[in-house]
Amino acid sequence: MAHFAKPAEGSWTEHYPELGTAPVSYEDSISPEHYERERDAIFRKTWLNVGRVEQLPRVGSYFTRELHAARTSVIVVKDKDGTVRAFHNICRHRGNKLVWNDFPGVEVEGTCRQFTCKYHGWRYDLSGDLTFVQQEEEFFDLDKADFGLVPVQAEVWEGFIFVNLDPENTTSAKDYLGKIGAGIEGYPFGEMTEVYKYRATVGANWKLFIDAFAEFYHAPVLHAKQAVADESKKLSGYGYEALHYEIDGPHSMVSSWGGMSPPKDESMVKPIERVLRSGLFGPWDRPIDVGELPAMINPAKSKVWGVDSYVLFPNFMLLVWAPGWYLTYHYWPTAYNEHIFEGALYFVPPKNASERLAQELAAVTFKEYALQDGNTLEATQTMIESRAVTEFPLNDQEVLLRHLHKTARDYVAADGETAVDLAGAR
């Protein structure tokens, strides 16, 4: 892999002195008490990406999202005016979950004219208003106008649907995403509607998996076998540095090399990749001309740029690839030592079988990489829980890891709780 120089003045980490350079603790990733604080301070207070507008193609389209960390379930729906709305998934009568099919904990999607509670038949329209009460005359001075669904703030940014569960929140999703969000506005996400999705339960803290995808220091070692044997040996001993790092508020990004789409020398990749002209970096043949890139995509303006990874706090990662496709990662906590990982690959719809197969190869290659990372993280979780070692040195390429854990700790502290000591900056 290519090796790139650090900034002219100091290291990447030294550009953010508030992060410090000392070894860090991962107590925040192994403490049940800290996780409970994160649930209220982070997941009930920040903007959470729950999907895309393509999931709501017509009036009445809806889907549900189980937000375990925030202790709720939400319904996201397109109302009769075409507005995307969100509501807590709870009936106002006796508190039953309103929208579900065979199993209450399983997310569902569909199209309807109204929502009907399975328990006693109360009905709500697409705007959340209560429209029908079974045996309404049996109730005491019931005014249906007072018992609509409980709304959740919902906003659409670049086709991505965000919700915020804090009724006192006054910051828009656009403003929350700040400089980094503004710097990728205008990219043609809406043209990439061919989607491949993966979902898995991972036995590790949610932040540890973000750590794995916020640095490429591990890539030449853990993922060396992506190349043919001779090239794998070269890559595993060569090392790696990114093109650019950026931190803005709670969000961050890393910009990376992308010399394998297509590779300069096709002999370095596997035969199936040569035949299908695709691999982890995506199809080699670019489906559209994306035009001039927004300012925060390839911010270094490097000729060898391949992918930018954006960590949009708390649990959403967006990866924009040079060949004209993108990836999303979501990390949904279910316990201090477990989360649901979701990965989705978005391509321009294929025009023929060759393009379809190239996309499928990229999708299955991504799955193999994710399995390697997930397996490694479960090993990490078990050992840091031993507390045999309590502080760990991070190098300059791991600057986004320092930032993530400090950000999570700061949110907990700002919520009136004493954060777990991470011994990050001295």
Secondary structure, 3 states (H helix, E strand, C coil): CCCCCCCCCCCCHHHCHHHCCCCECCHHHCCHHHHHHHHHHHHCCCCEEEEEHHHCCCCCEEEEEEEHHHCEEEEEEECCCCCEEEEECECCCCCCECCCCCCCCCCCEEECCCEECCCCCCEECCCCCEEECCCHHHCCCCCHHHCCCCEEEEEEECCEEEEECCCCCCCCHHHHHHHHHHCCCCCCHHHCCEEEEEEEEECCCHHHHHHHHCCCCCHHHHCHHHECHHHHHHHHCCCCCCCEEEEECCEEEEEEECCECCECCHHHECHHHHHHCCCCCCCCCCCCCCCCCCCCCCCCCCCCEEEEEEEECCCEEEEEECCCEEEEEEEEEEECCEEEEEEEEEECCCCCHHHHHHHHHHHHHHHHHHHHHHHHHHHHHHHHCCCCCCCECCCHHHHHHHHHHHHHHHHHHHCCCCCCCCCCCC
